Amino acid sequence: MAIYVTVPYLPEFETYSKYLKGIWQRQWLTNNGPLVNELELKLKEYLQVPHLLYLNNGTIALQIAIKALKLKGEIITTPFSYVATTSSIVWEGCTPVFVDIDSKTFNIDAAKIEAAITPNTTAILATHVFGNPCEIEAIDKIAKKHNLKVIYDAAHCFGTKYNGKSVFEFGDIVTTSFHATKLFHTVEGGAVFTNDSELLKEMALLRNFGHNGPENFDAVGINGKNSEFHAAMGLANLENIEAILLSRKNQSLQYNKWLDRPDITKVEINKNASYNYAYYPVIFESEAVLLKVKTELEANRIFPRRYFYPSLNTVEIYKSENKMPVSETVAKRILCLPVYHQLSNEEIDFVCRIILRALNN
């Protein structure tokens, strides 16, 4: 049996089916149905956030955020993230300007942002990498000084808090993903968060083709809606979210018992954060060592992932003239190890023994 980098959490079938029965009775499958509304309300309550909109994926969330803020020109962003962070900027007709990452947190280095600001800069789009919050105060201060908007890509952040508040409460707009690979998922899905009620109304229009009533169109919108079936999965999974979060933390602690050694580097978690343990990334001393470890793991049917490789500034279609030395070297040496709800301590022990054998040989 193989061990993958992640396996989607699935609730008990009976839990999911109780929501499906209601869908069959109502025959209301999509278009802002009752389960979508219930999920939005329960997520607001659980996350203690004022506003959110449930969407069909995290990429649409980024695109709607950029559109709602009416951004043009240059958007400062990170080269160390999933490609959707950068592709959404380009898709919306803006230009990504990369700023290198911090060598310990792997988030955008706030100390390097100001040097990248030009008269064409309109926003900062920063990723809370692996659910680890950025330097929020520093970014906010820079944005206010230069009259810039701030979007946080918080795709990995479900359950993460910063200074006692949900990380989804910071910035002009925060986006997240509820894809099946995420700690909390709705099979496919995502959300946007904002503290601004007027901005929420704008994004609600954009989510539904710009409809303001059945025959009125107040904005150029897109189809960002999600279905009752996806909302049902979210509601079922939300019932077990505390157990999911606890198991991730325990798995991380189990890995730590084996992998606390000088030739393996870990992410430095923001000291003001309550972390969700969504991922377990390790950084090796060289790409050659990483490839040796990865090969050995795969020979034993263990399949980690190189999140995030390559550094986006080196991808031909987004290529930047500026070198990003920290991002480029981290991207070559980082490997995310398996974490998912069903993963046992015995399986983690097996993964770690393979890694240590590769390193010691």
C-alpha positions as CSV (number, residue, x, y, z in Angstrom):
1,M,0.0,0.0,0.0
2,A,1.3,3.4,-1.0
3,I,1.7,6.5,1.3
4,Y,1.0,9.7,-0.5
5,V,1.8,13.3,0.4
6,T,-1.9,13.7,1.3
7,V,-5.2,11.8,1.2
8,P,-8.5,13.7,1.3
9,Y,-10.4,13.4,4.6
10,L,-13.8,11.9,4.0
11,P,-16.6,11.9,6.6
12,E,-18.7,8.9,7.5
13,F,-20.9,8.2,4.5
14,E,-24.0,8.5,6.7
15,T,-23.0,12.0,7.8
16,Y,-22.7,13.1,4.2
17,S,-25.8,11.3,3.0
18,K,-28.0,13.1,5.6
19,Y,-27.2,16.3,3.7
20,L,-27.7,14.6,0.3
21,K,-31.3,13.5,1.3
22,G,-32.2,17.2,1.7
23,I,-30.8,18.0,-1.8
24,W,-32.9,15.3,-3.3
25,Q,-36.0,16.5,-1.6
26,R,-35.5,20.2,-2.5
27,Q,-34.1,19.6,-6.0
28,W,-32.1,22.7,-5.5
29,L,-28.6,21.8,-6.7
30,T,-26.8,25.1,-7.2
31,N,-27.3,28.9,-7.4
32,N,-26.8,30.0,-3.8
33,G,-28.8,27.1,-2.3
34,P,-29.6,26.6,1.4
35,L,-26.6,24.4,2.1
36,V,-24.2,27.0,0.6
37,N,-25.8,29.6,2.9
38,E,-25.6,27.3,5.9
39,L,-22.0,26.6,5.2
40,E,-21.2,30.3,4.9
41,L,-22.9,31.0,8.3
42,K,-21.2,28.1,10.1
43,L,-17.8,29.0,8.7
44,K,-18.2,32.6,9.9
45,E,-19.2,31.3,13.3
46,Y,-16.3,28.8,13.5
47,L,-13.7,31.1,12.1
48,Q,-15.1,34.2,13.9
49,V,-14.9,36.4,10.8
50,P,-17.4,39.1,9.8
51,H,-17.8,38.3,6.1
52,L,-17.0,35.5,3.7
53,L,-18.3,34.3,0.3
54,Y,-18.1,30.6,-0.6
55,L,-16.7,30.1,-4.1
56,N,-16.0,27.2,-6.5
57,N,-12.2,27.3,-6.0
58,G,-9.3,29.2,-4.6
59,T,-8.1,30.5,-8.0
60,I,-11.4,32.2,-8.7
61,A,-11.1,33.7,-5.3
62,L,-7.8,35.3,-6.2
63,Q,-9.2,36.5,-9.5
64,I,-12.3,38.0,-7.9
65,A,-10.2,39.7,-5.3
66,I,-8.0,41.4,-7.9
67,K,-11.1,42.4,-9.9
68,A,-13.0,43.7,-6.9
69,L,-10.1,45.9,-5.8
70,K,-9.9,47.2,-9.5
71,L,-6.2,46.6,-9.6
72,K,-4.1,47.5,-12.6
73,G,-0.4,47.7,-13.3
74,E,2.1,45.9,-11.0
75,I,1.3,43.7,-8.1
76,I,4.2,42.7,-5.8
77,T,4.1,39.0,-4.9
78,T,6.2,36.0,-3.9
79,P,8.0,33.6,-6.2
80,F,7.5,30.8,-3.6
81,S,3.9,29.7,-3.8
82,Y,1.6,27.6,-6.0
83,V,1.5,28.8,-9.6
84,A,-2.2,30.1,-9.1
85,T,-0.9,33.0,-7.0
86,T,1.0,34.4,-10.0
87,S,-1.2,33.1,-12.8
88,S,-4.2,34.9,-11.3
89,I,-2.3,38.2,-11.5
90,V,-1.4,37.7,-15.1
91,W,-4.9,36.4,-15.9
92,E,-6.4,39.7,-14.6
93,G,-4.1,41.7,-16.9
94,C,-1.7,42.8,-14.2
95,T,2.1,42.3,-13.9
96,P,3.6,40.2,-11.1
97,V,6.7,41.8,-9.5
98,F,8.6,39.2,-7.5
99,V,10.2,39.9,-4.1
100,D,12.4,37.3,-2.5
101,I,11.4,35.3,0.5
102,D,12.7,35.2,4.1
103,S,15.2,32.3,4.6
104,K,13.5,31.1,7.8
105,T,9.8,31.5,7.3
106,F,9.7,31.2,3.4
107,N,7.2,34.0,3.3
108,I,7.7,37.1,1.3
109,D,10.5,39.2,2.9
110,A,8.8,42.3,4.1
111,A,12.1,44.1,4.4
112,K,12.6,43.8,0.6
113,I,9.1,45.0,-0.5
114,E,9.7,48.8,-0.6
115,A,12.6,48.5,-3.0
116,A,10.3,46.8,-5.5
117,I,7.6,49.5,-5.4
118,T,7.3,51.8,-8.5
119,P,4.7,54.4,-9.6
120,N,2.9,51.5,-11.3
121,T,2.5,49.4,-8.1
122,T,-1.1,49.0,-6.9
123,A,-1.0,46.1,-4.5
124,I,0.8,43.4,-2.5
125,L,-0.3,39.8,-2.9
126,A,1.4,37.7,-0.3
127,T,1.1,34.0,0.5
128,H,1.0,32.7,4.0
129,V,3.1,29.8,3.0
130,F,2.2,26.4,4.5
131,G,-0.3,28.2,6.7
132,N,2.5,30.2,8.4
133,P,1.4,33.9,8.7
134,C,3.5,36.6,7.0
135,E,4.9,39.7,8.7
136,I,1.4,41.2,8.7
137,E,2.1,44.4,10.6
138,A,5.1,45.2,8.4
139,I,3.2,44.6,5.2
140,D,0.3,46.6,6.4
141,K,2.6,49.5,7.3
142,I,4.2,49.5,3.9
143,A,0.8,49.3,2.2
144,K,-0.6,52.3,4.1
145,K,2.6,54.3,3.4
146,H,2.4,53.8,-0.3
147,N,-1.4,53.6,-0.7
148,L,-1.4,50.0,-1.8
149,K,-4.1,47.3,-1.4
150,V,-3.2,44.0,0.3
151,I,-4.4,40.6,-0.7
152,Y,-3.3,37.5,1.3
153,D,-3.3,34.1,-0.4
154,A,-4.2,32.0,2.6
155,A,-4.9,28.8,0.8
156,H,-3.2,26.8,3.5
157,C,-4.5,28.6,6.5
158,F,-7.7,27.0,7.7
159,G,-7.6,27.1,11.5
160,T,-4.5,29.3,11.7
161,K,-4.8,32.3,14.1
162,Y,-2.6,35.4,14.3
163,N,-2.6,37.4,17.6
164,G,-5.7,35.4,18.7
165,K,-7.7,36.3,15.5
166,S,-8.3,34.3,12.4
167,V,-5.6,35.0,9.8
168,F,-8.5,35.5,7.4
169,E,-9.3,38.9,9.1
170,F,-6.2,40.8,7.9
171,G,-5.6,42.7,4.6
172,D,-8.1,44.2,2.3
173,I,-9.1,40.7,1.0
174,V,-8.0,37.3,2.0
175,T,-8.5,34.2,-0.2
176,T,-8.4,30.5,0.7
177,S,-8.8,27.1,-1.0
178,F,-11.1,24.3,0.1
179,H,-9.6,21.9,-2.5
180,A,-9.6,18.2,-1.7
181,T,-5.9,18.3,-0.8
182,K,-6.5,20.9,2.0
183,L,-6.9,20.3,5.7
184,F,-10.5,21.4,5.4
185,H,-12.1,20.7,2.1
186,T,-15.3,20.8,0.1
187,V,-13.9,18.6,-2.7
188,E,-13.5,21.7,-4.9
189,G,-14.0,25.1,-3.3
190,G,-12.6,28.3,-1.9
191,A,-13.6,31.6,-0.3
192,V,-12.9,35.3,0.0
193,F,-12.9,37.2,3.2
194,T,-13.1,40.9,3.9
195,N,-13.9,43.2,6.8
196,D,-15.4,45.7,4.3
197,S,-19.2,45.2,3.7
198,E,-19.2,47.2,0.5
199,L,-16.3,45.2,-0.9
200,L,-18.3,42.0,0.0
201,K,-21.3,43.2,-2.0
202,E,-19.0,43.9,-5.0
203,M,-17.5,40.4,-4.8
204,A,-21.0,38.9,-4.4
205,L,-21.9,40.5,-7.7
206,L,-18.7,39.3,-9.4
207,R,-19.4,35.7,-8.1
208,N,-22.7,35.5,-9.9
209,F,-22.2,37.0,-13.4
210,G,-22.9,40.5,-12.0
211,H,-26.6,39.7,-11.4
212,N,-28.5,42.1,-9.2
213,G,-31.8,40.4,-9.4
214,P,-32.9,38.1,-12.3
215,E,-32.9,40.7,-15.0
216,N,-30.4,43.3,-13.8
217,F,-26.6,43.3,-14.2
218,D,-24.5,45.7,-12.2
219,A,-21.0,44.4,-12.9
220,V,-19.0,42.3,-15.3
221,G,-19.0,39.1,-13.3
222,I,-18.0,35.5,-13.6
223,N,-19.4,32.1,-12.5
224,G,-17.8,31.7,-9.1
225,K,-20.6,29.9,-7.5
226,N,-20.4,26.5,-5.8
227,S,-22.9,23.7,-5.6
228,E,-25.0,22.1,-2.8
229,F,-23.1,18.9,-3.1
230,H,-19.8,20.6,-2.4
231,A,-21.4,22.6,0.5
232,A,-22.7,19.3,1.9
233,M,-19.1,17.9,2.0
234,G,-18.0,21.1,3.8
235,L,-20.7,20.9,6.4
236,A,-19.9,17.2,7.0
237,N,-16.2,17.8,7.3
238,L,-16.7,20.9,9.6
239,E,-18.3,18.5,12.1
240,N,-14.9,16.8,12.6
241,I,-12.6,19.8,12.1
242,E,-11.2,19.8,15.7
243,A,-10.2,16.1,15.4
244,I,-8.6,16.8,12.0
245,L,-6.6,19.7,13.4
246,L,-5.5,17.7,16.4
247,S,-4.3,14.8,14.3
248,R,-2.2,17.1,12.1
249,K,-0.5,18.5,15.2
250,N,0.2,15.0,16.6
251,Q,1.6,13.9,13.3
252,S,4.0,16.9,13.2
253,L,5.2,16.1,16.7
254,Q,5.8,12.5,15.7
255,Y,7.9,13.6,12.7
256,N,9.8,16.0,15.0
257,K,10.9,13.0,17.2
258,W,12.7,11.5,14.3
259,L,13.9,14.5,12.2
260,D,15.4,16.8,14.8
261,R,18.9,16.9,13.3
262,P,21.3,19.6,11.9
263,D,21.1,18.4,8.3
264,I,17.3,18.9,8.1
265,T,15.9,22.5,8.4
266,K,12.3,23.3,9.3
267,V,10.1,26.3,8.7
268,E,10.2,28.9,11.4
269,I,6.6,29.5,12.5
270,N,5.6,33.1,13.2
271,K,5.8,33.6,17.0
272,N,2.4,35.4,17.0
273,A,0.6,32.5,15.3
274,S,-1.5,29.6,16.4
275,Y,-0.4,27.2,13.7
276,N,-2.6,24.6,11.9
277,Y,0.1,22.1,11.0
278,A,-1.3,21.8,7.5
279,Y,2.0,20.6,6.0
280,Y,5.3,19.1,7.1
281,P,8.0,20.6,4.9
282,V,11.7,19.7,5.4
283,I,14.7,21.4,3.7
284,F,17.8,19.4,2.9
285,E,21.4,20.6,2.5
286,S,21.4,20.4,-1.3
287,E,19.2,19.4,-4.2
288,A,21.3,16.3,-4.6
289,V,20.5,15.1,-1.1
290,L,16.8,15.9,-1.7
291,L,16.7,13.8,-4.9
292,K,18.5,11.0,-3.1
293,V,15.9,11.0,-0.3
294,K,13.0,11.3,-2.7
295,T,14.2,8.4,-4.8
296,E,14.6,6.2,-1.8
297,L,11.1,7.1,-0.5
298,E,9.5,6.4,-3.9
299,A,11.3,3.1,-4.1
300,N,9.4,2.2,-0.9
301,R,6.0,3.5,-2.4
302,I,6.1,6.7,-0.4
303,F,5.3,9.8,-2.5
304,P,6.2,13.2,-1.0
305,R,5.9,16.4,-3.1
306,R,8.3,19.2,-4.0
307,Y,6.1,22.1,-2.7
308,F,7.0,24.7,-4.1
309,Y,9.2,23.9,-7.1
310,P,10.3,25.5,-9.2
311,S,10.6,29.0,-7.9
312,L,8.0,30.9,-10.0
313,N,10.5,33.6,-11.1
314,T,12.3,30.9,-13.1
315,V,9.2,29.6,-14.9
316,E,9.5,30.7,-18.5
317,I,6.0,32.3,-18.9
318,Y,6.4,34.3,-15.7
319,K,10.2,34.7,-15.9
320,S,11.7,37.7,-14.0
321,E,15.0,39.3,-14.9
322,N,15.7,39.7,-11.2
323,K,17.2,36.7,-9.3
324,M,15.5,35.5,-6.2
325,P,18.4,33.6,-4.6
326,V,16.6,32.5,-1.4
327,S,13.5,31.3,-3.1
328,E,15.5,29.6,-5.8
329,T,17.7,27.6,-3.4
330,V,14.8,26.8,-1.0
331,A,12.6,25.6,-3.9
332,K,15.3,23.1,-4.9
333,R,15.8,21.7,-1.5
334,I,12.4,21.5,0.1
335,L,10.2,18.4,0.3
336,C,6.7,18.1,1.9
337,L,6.3,14.8,3.7
338,P,3.0,12.9,4.0
339,V,0.3,14.3,6.4
340,Y,-3.3,13.3,6.3
341,H,-5.9,12.3,8.9
342,Q,-5.6,8.5,8.4
343,L,-1.8,8.5,8.5
344,S,-0.6,6.4,11.5
345,N,2.4,6.9,13.7
346,E,3.7,3.6,12.4
347,E,3.6,4.9,8.9
348,I,5.3,8.1,9.9
349,D,8.0,6.0,11.6
350,F,8.5,4.1,8.4
351,V,8.8,7.3,6.3
352,C,11.4,8.6,8.8
353,R,13.5,5.5,8.9
354,I,13.7,5.6,5.1
355,I,14.8,9.3,5.2
356,L,17.4,8.6,7.8
357,R,18.7,5.6,6.0
358,A,19.1,7.7,2.8
359,L,20.9,10.5,4.8
360,N,23.2,8.2,6.7
361,N,24.3,6.3,3.6
